[in-house]
């Protein structure tokens, strides 16, 4: 299957999801909108949209967001299966008619996430445990579009949703993140004013991440695999 991988910065790439794609032998078309390039001309069978330090409303600072949102809108109209992570989830939510707003305080670290009842029958989120510890790093939260199914929540925000009638999923937690990436984010936290303001024990977060990452990467791979399996199903229910 041909998969469009939308990456916004090198430290927030495909991670574990990329490993799954390589193991499956899928054709990957990587698009980096901040580079100024347009999307690949080839039509994808599925789309993965990853995170980044920028925010959805920063079109003046990042003009390429306008073009990316327009392309995502075309993919939505075409019914192309998509899975967005963190910023990617927020972009999918906004393009589909939802909202993205700043949180009262940033959510960084390992947080308990609870699946909602519709997730039990969901072909993607249903592979995860009813409750799990997920890695977070965001200062904005999404409000899913009207009619969307909320599939998971934490005490802080909506953690996962599916757009009604379309194979579009968004997850706020970083199911794709590797231990190496977490280490880089912690190393560079001073470049993120919200992370500085959070005033966290970064040494403790680094150690907790070492303890959790093997289990978390396994669950992330399961989630990505479930999405890709669904996307390649002949004439899947939309």
N, C-alpha and C positions, 0 to 999 in steps of 0.2 A: 504494500500500500504506500502511496505517496503522502507524506506528512509534512505540513508546513509548520516549522518551529520558529516562533516569533520571539526574539531575544532582544532585551533593551540595554543590557550592559554585561560585560564579560564576567563579572563576579556574581551574576544572577542568571546563569545559563541553565541548560536543560538538566544538568546533574544526573540523578538516578533515572529520570525519564529518558535521557539520552542513551544511557546504558541499555535500557529496555529496547529502545529503537534499534540499536546496533545488534543486539542479540537476536532480534526478530528478523533482521535483514530488510527492514522497511527503507524506502527511499526517502531521505530527509532533505527538504529544501529549507535552509536557514535564512531568515530575513531579519535584518537588524535595522529597524526604522530610523534610529538616531543617526545612522550613517548617511541618510539622505537618499538612499536608493528606494526604488519602488518595489512592490511585492513581486515575486516570481510570476511569470506568465502562466506556468503550468498549473492546472487545476488540482488542488489537493483532495485527498479522500478524508483527511482529518486535519485539525489544527490544534497546536499547543501554544498557549500564550503565557510567557513567563513574567517574572517580577522586575523591579527596578526601583531606584531611589526617587524617581520623579513621581508626580501625582497626576491624576486624570485631568484636573482643571488647569494645569499649567501649560496651556496651549500657546500663550504669549512667549513663555520661556523655552518651550519645546514645540515649535511649529509642526514638526513631523507627526505629532499626536493627531492632528486634524486628518492627515492622510491615512494614518493607521485606523482611526475610528471609521472612516469612510469605507475602507476595505473590509473591516470586520462587519460593517453593515451589509455589504454585498454578500459576504459569506453567510450571514444570518438569513438573508433573503433566499439564498440558494439551499438552505437547510444543511450546510456542511457541519458535521460533528466537530465540536470544539470543547477544549478543557482549558480554563484559565486559572493561573496560580497567583495569588496575592494581587499585585497590580493588574495582572492578566484577568483575574476574576472581576476586579472592579471595572476594567474596560468592557468586558462582556456584559456586565450588569448595566452599565450606562448606555451602551449601544442598543441594548434590548429594551430600554425604557425605564431602568431603575435609577438610583441616585448613589452618589459617593460623597461622604461628608467627613470632616476631620473629627477624630475622637477626642474625648476630654483629656486622655493621656495615652501615650503610645503603648502598644502591646508587644512586648519583646520577651522571648524566652519560651519555656515549655509550659503549655496550658492544657487543662483538661477540656476535651471536646466531647460533646454528647450527640449521638445521632438522633434525629427526630424519627417518628414512626414511619413516614413515607420512605425513609432510606432503606428499610428492610427489603423492599421490593425493587429498589433502584439497581440497575445493572452495573453502575460504577461505584457509588458510595456503599452499596450493600456488601462489598467485600471487606470492609473495615469492621473492627469490633464496635459494639454499641457505645463504648466509652474508651477513649485513648488519649495519650499525651502527645500533643502536636506542637511543632516548632512554629513560632510566630515572630514576625518582625514587620510591623506596620503601624502607621499613625492615622490611617483613614479606615473607615468601615463602609460597607456597601449596604444598600437597601435593594433587595431584588425587585425586578419589574413585576407589575401587576400580574397575578395568576401563577407566578413561579412557585415551585415547591421548595420550601426551606428544608434542607436535608440534614443540617447539623448546626449546633450553636455552642458557644462557650459563654462564660459569664460576661465576657466583654462585647460580643457581637455575633452576627450571623456568620457561620463558618463555611457553609456550603449551600448551594442552591442549584436547581435545574430550571431553565426557562421553559415555560409551558408550550407544548407542541413542537419544540425544537430540541435537537440533541446537543444542547449547550449546557455545560456544567461550569461552575465557578467554585474554587476552594480558596479560602482566605489563608489557611495554614500552608506552610512550605513543605509539601510532601515530596518535592523533588530535591531538596537540599542535601548536600553531602557534608560529611564532617569537615572536609577541607574548606568548603565554602563558609560554613559557620565560623571556622577559625579566622578566615579572612575578614568576615564582617565584624567580628569582635576586635580584631587587630586595628580595623579602620573606623571604629565606632565614633571617634572624635570628629569625623567628617560629616556626621549626621547630627544636626542640632537637637532633634527629637530624642535620639539615643543618649546624647549627653545629658539632656534634661531629665531623662528617666532615672538617672543616678543609680544604676544597677551594680551588683557585685559581679563584675565581669569574670573574675577568676572562678567564682562558683558556677556561673553560666557555662564557662568553657568545660569545667569538670562534669557538670550534669550532661552536657552534650556528648561527651565521650562515653558516658554510661548508656545513653539512650539511642545513639545514632544507628547501631546495627539493627536493632528492632525497627526503628523508624524507616530506615532505607528498605527493609523487607516489605513493610506496609506500603511505602510509596511505590515500589515496583509492582505490587499487587494492584494498586489503584490505577496506575498507568496502563498496565496490561488489560485490565477490565475495560477501560475506555477504548483502547485500540481494538480489542476483540469486538466490542459493540460496533465501533465505527466501520469495521470491515464486514459486518454481517450483511448479506444480500438483502436489500430493501428493508432495513431495520425500521421498527415503529418509530415515528418521529413525534 
